[in-house]
Amino acid sequence: MNGNDSTFVARGWRRALREFMYGMSGYEIAQQALEIRASMETLFMLGVFGDMLGVPILPPYYGLRLLPFVVPQVEIWKRSVLRERELGSDHENHLHGV
């Protein structure tokens, strides 16, 4: 084993330790941030394009101005909003500190 091999092994251990620590401390926070972002995007889409679902909140002028930027997400958004769900089904798999 020469000097290059030991450097490679040390980098591997550092990377493994860094990923382990991220899993222990930051993974749940990152997942929760992604969920919050998705719910905020859903609320934004509902506010701007709610008239597609029969919920007129903003005048259609603003929705039409923003429509070219969100065309790829409109179908996915409509499916997620109109999907049947049970009460509390959004957070049924979270352990929250357990």
C-alpha positions in Angstrom: 0.0 0.0 0.0 1.6 3.3 -1.1 0.7 6.9 -0.3 -1.9 7.2 -3.0 -3.9 4.2 -1.8 -4.1 5.5 1.8 -5.2 8.9 0.5 -8.0 7.2 -1.5 -9.1 5.2 1.5 -9.1 8.3 3.7 -11.3 10.1 1.2 -13.7 7.2 1.1 -14.0 7.2 4.9 -14.5 10.9 5.0 -17.2 10.7 2.4 -18.9 7.8 4.2 -18.8 9.7 7.5 -20.2 12.8 5.8 -23.0 10.9 4.2 -23.8 9.1 7.5 -23.9 12.4 9.4 -26.1 14.0 6.7 -28.5 11.0 7.1 -28.5 11.4 10.8 -29.1 15.1 10.9 -30.1 16.7 7.7 -32.1 14.1 5.6 -35.4 14.6 7.4 -35.0 18.4 7.3 -34.3 18.3 3.5 -37.3 16.0 2.9 -39.6 18.3 4.9 -38.3 21.4 3.0 -39.1 19.6 -0.3 -42.7 18.9 1.0 -43.1 22.5 2.1 -41.9 23.7 -1.3 -44.4 21.4 -3.1 -47.3 22.6 -0.9 -46.4 26.2 -1.5 -46.2 25.6 -5.3 -49.7 24.0 -5.1 -51.1 27.0 -3.2 -49.5 29.4 -5.7 -51.0 27.4 -8.7 -54.4 27.3 -6.9 -54.3 31.1 -6.4 -53.3 31.9 -9.9 -54.9 29.1 -11.9 -57.8 28.2 -9.6 -60.3 29.2 -12.2 -59.4 25.9 -14.1 -60.8 24.1 -11.1 -63.7 26.4 -10.5 -62.1 28.5 -7.8 -61.7 32.0 -9.1 -59.3 33.9 -6.8 -57.3 36.2 -9.0 -58.4 37.9 -12.2 -57.6 35.7 -15.3 -55.2 38.4 -16.6 -52.5 37.4 -14.2 -53.0 33.8 -14.8 -52.7 34.3 -18.6 -49.5 36.3 -18.1 -47.9 33.4 -16.1 -49.4 30.6 -18.2 -46.4 30.1 -20.6 -44.1 29.5 -17.6 -46.2 26.8 -16.0 -47.6 24.9 -18.9 -45.5 21.8 -18.2 -46.7 21.6 -14.6 -50.4 22.3 -15.1 -51.5 18.6 -15.8 -49.5 17.3 -12.9 -50.8 20.0 -10.6 -54.5 19.3 -11.6 -54.0 15.6 -11.0 -52.5 16.2 -7.5 -55.1 18.7 -6.4 -58.1 16.7 -7.7 -56.8 13.3 -6.4 -59.0 11.7 -3.8 -57.3 11.6 -0.4 -58.2 10.6 3.1 -57.8 13.0 6.0 -54.1 12.9 7.2 -52.8 10.9 4.3 -50.1 13.4 3.5 -48.1 12.7 6.6 -48.9 9.1 7.4 -45.3 7.7 6.9 -43.4 10.3 8.9 -41.8 9.2 12.2 -41.0 12.8 13.4 -38.2 12.2 15.7 -38.9 8.5 16.6 
